């Protein structure tokens, strides 16, 4: 205000809390909405019956050293009269030491007026704010605050946090982090851009011991007291279809005891200009606010295919989404872990693979003998099937998905018929698998636990 800024846009969904937080010494503050007109924030009463948006802009131009905070004003910015009124009055506001402040959730300023506005993000409630809310509710019923529940509420608005805390008190007579996290998931559901998946226990993933060990060793980076440790941000699982890449992503959420969010990049693409990039920014901002989640992107090469020709094919939409996604992975400070899978690594652009994008890249191969034995035991237990363990050598070259299908088919057709009817990918895609193994030999970590004999066998097959 002292520098003479005539227009500010506050990007927030908490317009009431934003209005209450604005205190400028030496200036009179007012708020406006289309139903109540000009309001005094101190008394929350109407001081001028001006409900017309044009009238509100003109009202401010007649005042000196005043602030007018307008709510939901972005809905009126499609009117040429409103745009012209802002353009006409902006220099008057500056000359009289007044300021127009828009507060709303959708930052869509038209080009005609965007140069006049300074954009500020209104932060969600801090740990101290959330603790204060919890303490106020707890004192009323004699319940102590729970720091873990406060941590679980991070990313919620003041209203959402208060209602989540109240619900927890009603249901458990305590501040239960599980109930608060359950309410927090509404953030994701309301966007319609992502979906929750149930995590899978790690013991349901057969084999892949090197990958499990890598992940288990890095869990400590997310534990309290280990803030000095670098936190892994993203892992990429590359390999043959059906070898457990997606299952491993689901299991990672169970290891960390975090929610699992599936982000479908293709579903974010819209038909309107700028809509896809806006959805991508909205999705990543929601994930950042949610915090402590495993974000699963399946078959990412399909989502970002055609990056090089994006300028000709879709006006640069895919390239824009891709650029924002890469920047977000690298720059986000939220406690999240991105787990991406890919079958065809050749479809991904080089900038996706450079050092620093992913903390580690794992190649998931066809299960080894030991891993097939684990998978047989898991499937027999899951489907109550009776695949003999001595069939492990007969199933050499079979993926985990093919062994699962065998377990299901054997219940209806018998084991011998089921085996005869399934042709494994190791036969139908022999050349592709060999090429993928060649690529991964010097470019990715091994997710499978090979014995020395199996490594030599694979090398002979490749050669």
N, C-alpha and C positions, 0 to 999 in steps of 0.2 A: 504493500500500500504506500509506503514512504517513497518507493522508487517510481510511483506513478503508473503501475500496471493497471490498465483499465478493464481487463477481462481475464477471468480465470475459469478453467474447467476442472472440476474435482471428479475424478473417476472413482465412483463408489456405488455400492448397493445400499449403503447405510446413510441415506441422505439426512435423516433426523439426527443421527450421532455426529455427522459432519457439521451440521448447522450449529449444534450445541457446543462444538469444540472451537468454533471461530470466535475469537475475542481480539479485537483490534483497539488498542487504547487511542482515544482521540477521534474515533469514528463511530457513527451510529450504524448499527446493524439491523437489517430487516430481512425477512424471508417472504417468498411469494409462491402460491400455488393457484391453480385455475379454479378452485372452488371457494377458497377463503379470502383471496386477494392478498394485500400487503399485511404481513403479520409481524408482531414484535416477538422475537425469540425469547425474551425474558419473561413475558406474560402469556405467550402463546395465544394472543388475542388479535383480532383484526383491527388494524389502525386506519386502513384505507380500503374501501370496497372497490378495488380495481381487479376484476377477474379476467379482463382481456389482456392477452400477452403483449399486444402492441401498446396498450395503456401502461403496462408495467415498465416497459422500456422507456416510455416517455416520462413516467413518474420519476424514474431515477435521474433523468437528464435535468430535472428541475431542482435537484438537491445537490448540496455540497458536502464533501467528506462523508460520504455514506456508502454502505455496502448493501447490495441487494442480492440475496441468494435465491435463485429461481430453481424450482424442483420440476423434474420431468420435462424440462424445456426442449430437450432434443426432439420431442414429438412435434414441435411447432416449426422446426428448422426446414421443413419441406416447403414452407410458404415463402414466396419471393418478397412479400411485404415484410416479413419478420427479418429476413436477411438484409434487406435494404435499411430497415430501421436500426439494426445493430451497426451496420456500416456508417450510417448517418450520425449516430449518437456516440460512437466509440471515442471520437476526439473531444466531444463535450464532457464525457465521463473523465477523460484524462485531464482536461483543463480544470475541472472542478474538484479533482481529487477523489472522485468516486470510483466504484468498481462493481462490475456485473460478474457474479459468480454463478456458474451453472453447476449443479450437482446431479449426477445421474450415472447409470451403469453402462451406457452405450456411448462409447467415444466415436461418434460419426459426424465430425464437424465438416460442413461443406467447404469447398475450396474458397468460396467467396469471403469467408470470415475466419478461416482457421489461422491466418497470420496474426490475428488480433489476440488470440487466446494463448495463455500459458497453461499447460496441462500439469496437474498435480495428482498423484495417486494417494488416496486416503487409506492408510494402513488398517488392516484388520486388528482387532483387539490384541494387545500384547499379553505376555505371560502375567505381568502385573495387573493388567485390566481384568483378565479372566480370573485371577486369584481373588481380586476384589469382589467380583460377582459371586463367586463360589462362597466366599467368606460371609457375605451379606445373607445369602440364602441359608447357609449352614448355621449361622448364629440364631436364626429365627426358630430352628428346630433342634438345636443342640447337637449338630453334627460337625466334626472337624473337617478341615479342608484336606483334599487328597492331591498331592503334587502330580501323581501319575495321571489322574483324571484331568487336571489342568493341562498337562502336556497333550493328552488325547483330544482336547477341545481346540487346540490351535488350528487356525484356518476357518473357524466358525465366526459368524457375525455376532455382535453382542446379543441380539435377539435369539439367534439360534443357540448360542451357548447357554443363555439363561433358561430356555425351555428344555434343553438337554439335561442340564443340572437338575432342574425341577422334576423331570421325568424319572431320573435316577433316584432322587429322594423318595418319590412316591412308590417306586417299584421295589427298592432295596433298602430304603432308609439310610443310604450312604451314597457317596459319589463314586459310582462304579465305572471304570474306564471302558468296559465292554459295552455298556448301554450307550455311553456317550459316543463311542466309535460307530456303533450301529446307527445312531442318529446322524452322525457325520457323513455316512455313506449317501445320505439324501442329496448331498452336494453333487455327487457324481450322477445320480439318477436323474436329477432335475435338468441337467444339461442336455440329456438325450444323446450325447456324443460318445459316451463310453459305457461299459457295462462291467459288473462284478462277476467274477468266476470263483467257485470254491477252490481253495488250495488243495493240493494232493499230498498226502504224507510221503516223505522221501523213501520210506520202505516199499512204496508201490512202484518205484523206479528201479528196474533191474540193471545192475552194473553201473557203468559210468563213474567209477570210484574216483578217478582223478578230478573230474568236475565237482563231485560232492565234496572232496577234500579241499579244493580251492575255495568253494563257497563257505564251507564250515570254518576255514581259517580266517575268513574276512568278516564273519559276523561280529567279532569283537570290536570292529571299527564303529559299529552302531550302538554299542553299549555305553552306558553312562560312565564317565571317568576316562574314556578313551577318545576324547575329542581331538587329541593330537594326532591320531592315526588317520591317514588318507582313506576316505570312504570310496568304495567302488561305485561308479555311477551307471555303467552300462556294460552288458555282456552280450556277445553275439554267438549263437549256436548255428553252425553251418553243417550240412550233411545230407545224407540220403533220406528220402521221405520214409516215415514210419519207424524211425530209429529212436524216438523218444525225446525229440527236441522240445516240442510243446509241453509234454509231460514234465520235463525238467523245469521249465519256466513255472509251471503250477506248483511244483515241489519246492522251488526256491522261496515262494511265499510262506510255505509251512515252516521252513527252516528259520526264517526271520520272524515268523509269527506276525506277518503283515497282511493286510488285505491285498487281493490280486485284482488289478484293473486291466481289462483288455481294451487297448486303443486300436481301433480299426481306421487306418489312415484313409483308405478308399471311401469309407462311409462319410468322411468329413468333406468330401468334394461336393461343392454346390454348383448350381447352374448360373448364378449371378456373378458379375464381376466383383472380385474381392471377397466373395462369400467364403470360399475355401480357406484362404489365408486367415480370415477372421475366425472361423471355426477352429483352426489349428491353434491360434493364439489363445482362444477361449479355453480349449481343452488343456493346453499346457499350463495356463494360469490356474485352472481348477485343480490340477494335479499338484502344482506347487503349494497351493493353499491347503490341500488335503494333507500332504506330507505322509511319511512313513508308509509307503506302498510299493509293491512290485508292479511295474507297468509292463504289460506283455504285448509285444507286437509280433504277430504271426505272419510268416512268409513275407517279410518286409520287401523283398525284391519285386513282388507284384504291386505293392503300393507305390513304389517309387520308380517303376519302370517308365522308360521314355523321358528321363530327365534331360538328356542331350537335345531331344527334339521338342521339348516343352514349349519353346518360344513359337514354333510353327504350328504345333498340334492343339495346344490349349491356352495359348496366350501367356505362357509362363506360369500358369497356376501351380503345376506340379513342382516346378523348380522353386517357386516361392515358398511352398509348404516345406519342401526338402531343406531349403536354407534355414528356415526358422527352426525346424526340428533339430538340425545339427547344432545350431547355436544354442538352443535350449539345453540339449544334453550336456554340452561343454560348460555352460555358464550357470546352470541352476545350482542353488545352494540348499535346496530342499532335500531332506533325507528320503530319497527314492532310489530304486534300482530298476533300470530299464533292462528288460530281457527280450532280445529280438532273435527271431529264427529266420533262416534262409535255406532254400534248397538249391537255387541256381545263383551262385555267387558272381558269375560273369555278368549278370544283369545289373549289378550295383555299380554306380560310378566310382572312380578312383578316390574322390575326396571323402567318400563314405568309409573307406578302408584305411585312411592314413592314421598314423600313430596319434593317440590322444582322444580319438572318437570313442573307442571302446577300451575298457580296462583289459579285456582279454577276449580272444576269439577261439572258440573250441570247434574242432571237427568231430562230429558224431558219426561213427562208422557203423557198419553192420555188427551186431553183437558177437563177442567172442564166445568160446565154448562155455567159460564160466558164467558169462552174462546170460547166455541162452538158458542155462540151467536155472538161474535165478528167475528169469522171466517165466519159464515153465511152471515153477513152483508158485509164483504170484498168480498166474492165470488159472491154475488148477484150484487154488484157494478162492479166487474171485468168482469163477463160474461153476465150481464143483465138477470140473472136468477131470478126466483120467489120462492125461498125456504121460506116458511112462518117461521117467528121467533118462532111461537108456536110449531114448530117441534123440538125445541132444546132438549126436553126431550126424544123424540122418537129416536134421534141420539146419545143417551148416549152410550159411548164406541167407538165412531167413531173418527178417527184421522183427522187432518186437510187435509191431502192428500185425504182421502176418501170423506170428505165433498166437496172438490174441484171437485172430479170426479163426485159426485152426481150433482153438479151445471151444469157441462157440459152435462152429460147424460140426465138430466131433460129437456134440450132444445130440445132433439130429441124424447125421449121415454115417457115423462111425469114424474111427480114427483113420483107417487106411483110405477110405473114400475121400475124406476131407483133405488128407495130405496130397492125394492125386489131383484134386481139383484146384489147388492153389499153386500158382506159378510165381516164385519169388522174384522180386525186382533185381536180385543179383544175376538173374538170367536174362530178363527182358531188357534191362538197362545196363548190361555189362560194360559197354564202352563208356557210357556216361559216368558210371561209378569209378571206373579206372581213371578217367580224366579228373574227376573231383578229388580222388586220392592223391594224384600227382600234384594238383594245385595245393592241397593242404599239407603236403609233406614238409614244406619249409615255411609255411605262412600261418599255421594255426597250431594251437595246443591240441593234444589228443585227449578226448573226453573218455575214450575207452581204455580199459586196463588190459593191454596186450601181454601175453606171455611171449617169451623169446621165439618159440617155435612159430606162433601165429604171426609175429612180425615178419619173420623170414618167408613164411608162406605167402603173405600179402605182397611182399616185395617181388617174389617170383611171379605172382599173378599179374602184377602191374607191368613187369618187364616182358 
